[in-house]
Amino acid sequence: MTGYYDIVLGLIPVALLGITAALSLVGLSFTAAVPIGAFVSMGIIGHAMFVNTPSDGADEARSARPPINAD
């Protein structure tokens, strides 16, 4: 089953190469198209890291349990 982070890993090179190629075909110089494609790729990476953060289900379950009382 394809998850969110699998899609993100696939979109990074697709965005970099696809946007660079599309902007080059439209007439923008290659040296200007590469940074724009890289900026979009950085946005995808930033979204995956900071907006839709990776989390471990075990950490959430562990924090939901009450502390153990020795008394």
C-alpha positions as CSV (number, residue, x, y, z in Angstrom):
1,M,0.0,0.0,0.0
2,T,1.4,3.4,-1.0
3,G,1.6,5.8,1.9
4,Y,2.0,9.6,2.0
5,Y,5.8,9.4,2.4
6,D,6.1,7.0,-0.6
7,I,4.3,9.6,-2.7
8,V,6.5,12.4,-1.3
9,L,9.7,10.5,-2.2
10,G,8.4,10.0,-5.7
11,L,7.3,13.6,-6.1
12,I,10.6,15.1,-5.2
13,P,12.5,14.2,-8.4
14,V,9.4,14.5,-10.5
15,A,8.9,18.1,-9.4
16,L,12.6,18.9,-9.8
17,L,12.9,17.4,-13.3
18,G,9.4,18.0,-14.5
19,I,9.1,21.6,-13.6
20,T,12.6,22.3,-14.9
21,A,11.8,20.7,-18.2
22,A,8.4,22.4,-18.5
23,L,9.8,25.8,-17.8
24,S,12.7,25.2,-20.2
25,L,10.3,24.2,-22.9
26,V,8.2,27.3,-22.3
27,G,11.2,29.4,-23.0
28,L,12.8,30.2,-19.6
29,S,16.5,29.7,-19.4
30,F,17.8,26.5,-17.9
31,T,19.7,28.4,-15.2
32,A,16.5,30.0,-14.1
33,A,14.3,26.9,-14.4
34,V,16.5,24.7,-12.1
35,P,16.2,26.9,-9.0
36,I,12.4,27.2,-9.5
37,G,12.1,23.4,-9.7
38,A,14.4,23.0,-6.7
39,F,12.2,25.5,-4.7
40,V,9.1,23.4,-5.4
41,S,10.9,20.2,-4.4
42,M,12.0,21.9,-1.2
43,G,8.4,22.9,-0.5
44,I,7.4,19.3,-0.8
45,I,10.1,18.2,1.5
46,G,9.2,21.0,4.0
47,H,5.6,20.0,3.9
48,A,6.5,16.4,4.7
49,M,8.8,17.3,7.5
50,F,7.0,20.2,9.2
51,V,3.3,20.3,8.2
52,N,2.5,16.5,8.0
53,T,5.1,15.4,10.5
54,P,6.1,11.8,10.7
55,S,5.0,10.2,13.9
56,D,5.4,6.8,15.5
57,G,2.1,5.3,16.7
58,A,4.0,3.6,19.6
59,D,5.1,7.0,20.9
60,E,1.5,8.3,21.0
61,A,0.3,5.1,22.7
62,R,3.0,5.3,25.3
63,S,2.3,8.9,26.1
64,A,-1.4,8.2,26.5
65,R,-0.9,5.7,29.3
66,P,-1.0,6.9,32.9
67,P,2.3,6.8,34.8
68,I,3.0,3.7,36.9
69,N,2.4,4.2,40.6
70,A,4.7,2.1,42.8
71,D,2.4,2.5,45.9
